Amino acid sequence: MSTEPDAALQRQIDLLQQALTFITLERRALERGDWIEVERLSAEKLRLYDQLQKTEALRSPAHSVDTDLWRTRQELLAEVRRQNEDNGRIIAALRRFHEGAWQLLFGKDLPIYDGIGHVSATPQGHHLGSA
């Protein structure tokens, strides 16, 4: 077994720490209602998650695992998941609020965006000025 530190594991820790930073910034952007920043940070998180997966594929199963590094990785991973889920709940609550407001204004459910964030191609309902 090698005594050399697992570079891939250390890289995962670095990426998870970056993810936590992005998640914290995302939370602040959500609190400010800065959806452009939320979208940018979400893209950054996806990029990091992709790098995490690639790094995991590079890890050698024959390589000795530093238990302290592994524990740090697992703790960071759990914290990333928890905070990301918290942000997801905030986004879901904001969506429900906006959908409720839309229903109050226009009297029916009307999605503004589809499931992947694109503006609906066919406008439905009426404009506020014609209500």
C-alpha positions as CSV (number, residue, x, y, z in Angstrom):
1,M,0.0,0.0,0.0
2,S,1.2,3.5,-0.8
3,T,1.8,6.1,1.9
4,E,1.5,8.9,-0.7
5,P,-1.6,11.1,-0.2
6,D,-4.5,10.3,-2.4
7,A,-4.5,13.3,-4.8
8,A,-7.9,12.5,-6.2
9,L,-9.4,12.4,-2.7
10,Q,-7.8,15.7,-1.9
11,R,-9.2,17.1,-5.1
12,Q,-12.7,16.0,-4.2
13,I,-12.3,17.7,-0.8
14,D,-11.3,20.9,-2.6
15,L,-14.2,20.7,-5.0
16,L,-16.7,20.0,-2.2
17,Q,-15.4,23.1,-0.3
18,Q,-15.9,25.1,-3.5
19,A,-19.4,23.7,-3.8
20,L,-20.2,24.8,-0.3
21,T,-19.0,28.3,-1.2
22,F,-21.2,28.4,-4.2
23,I,-24.2,27.1,-2.2
24,T,-23.7,29.8,0.4
25,L,-23.5,32.5,-2.4
26,E,-26.6,30.9,-4.0
27,R,-28.5,31.2,-0.7
28,R,-27.6,34.9,-0.4
29,A,-28.7,35.5,-4.1
30,L,-32.0,33.7,-3.3
31,E,-32.5,36.0,-0.3
32,R,-31.8,39.1,-2.5
33,G,-34.0,37.7,-5.3
34,D,-31.1,37.8,-7.7
35,W,-32.2,35.1,-10.1
36,I,-29.5,35.8,-12.7
37,E,-26.9,35.1,-10.0
38,V,-28.8,32.0,-8.8
39,E,-28.7,30.7,-12.4
40,R,-25.0,31.4,-12.7
41,L,-24.2,29.7,-9.4
42,S,-26.3,26.7,-10.3
43,A,-24.3,26.3,-13.5
44,E,-21.0,26.5,-11.5
45,K,-22.3,23.9,-9.1
46,L,-23.2,21.6,-12.0
47,R,-19.6,22.1,-13.3
48,L,-18.2,21.2,-9.9
49,Y,-20.4,18.1,-9.6
50,D,-19.2,16.9,-13.0
51,Q,-15.6,17.4,-11.9
52,L,-16.3,15.4,-8.7
53,Q,-17.7,12.5,-10.7
54,K,-14.6,12.5,-13.0
55,T,-12.3,12.7,-10.0
56,E,-14.0,9.7,-8.4
57,A,-13.5,7.7,-11.6
58,L,-9.8,8.5,-11.4
59,R,-9.4,7.1,-7.8
60,S,-7.5,3.9,-7.7
61,P,-9.2,1.1,-5.7
62,A,-5.8,-0.3,-4.8
63,H,-4.7,3.0,-3.4
64,S,-4.6,3.2,0.4
65,V,-7.2,5.6,1.8
66,D,-6.3,8.2,4.4
67,T,-9.1,7.8,6.9
68,D,-8.9,11.5,8.0
69,L,-9.2,12.6,4.4
70,W,-12.1,10.2,3.7
71,R,-13.9,11.4,6.8
72,T,-13.5,15.0,5.8
73,R,-14.8,14.2,2.3
74,Q,-17.8,12.4,3.7
75,E,-18.6,15.2,6.1
76,L,-18.3,17.8,3.4
77,L,-20.4,15.7,1.1
78,A,-23.2,15.5,3.7
79,E,-23.0,19.2,4.3
80,V,-23.2,20.0,0.6
81,R,-26.3,17.8,0.3
82,R,-28.0,19.3,3.3
83,Q,-27.4,22.9,2.2
84,N,-28.3,22.2,-1.4
85,E,-31.5,20.6,-0.3
86,D,-32.2,23.7,1.9
87,N,-31.7,25.9,-1.1
88,G,-34.0,23.7,-3.1
89,R,-36.7,24.0,-0.5
90,I,-36.4,27.8,-0.7
91,I,-36.7,27.7,-4.4
92,A,-39.7,25.4,-4.2
93,A,-41.4,27.7,-1.7
94,L,-40.7,30.8,-3.8
95,R,-42.2,29.0,-6.8
96,R,-45.3,28.1,-4.9
97,F,-45.7,31.7,-3.8
98,H,-45.3,33.0,-7.3
99,E,-47.7,30.5,-8.7
100,G,-50.2,31.5,-6.0
101,A,-49.8,35.1,-6.8
102,W,-50.3,34.4,-10.5
103,Q,-53.5,32.5,-9.8
104,L,-54.8,35.4,-7.7
105,L,-54.0,37.9,-10.5
106,F,-55.2,35.8,-13.5
107,G,-57.7,33.3,-11.9
108,K,-56.0,30.2,-13.1
109,D,-52.8,28.2,-13.0
110,L,-50.5,29.5,-15.7
111,P,-46.8,28.4,-15.8
112,I,-44.5,31.2,-16.8
113,Y,-41.6,28.8,-17.4
114,D,-41.4,25.2,-18.4
115,G,-39.6,22.6,-16.3
116,I,-36.2,23.5,-17.7
117,G,-36.5,27.3,-17.3
118,H,-37.6,28.3,-20.8
119,V,-40.3,30.8,-21.3
120,S,-43.5,29.1,-22.4
121,A,-43.7,29.3,-26.2
122,T,-47.5,29.8,-26.3
123,P,-48.9,32.6,-24.2
124,Q,-52.1,31.8,-22.3
125,G,-54.6,33.8,-20.4
126,H,-54.7,37.6,-20.6
127,H,-52.6,40.5,-19.7
128,L,-53.1,42.4,-16.5
129,G,-54.2,45.5,-18.5
130,S,-57.1,43.5,-20.1
131,A,-58.3,42.0,-16.8
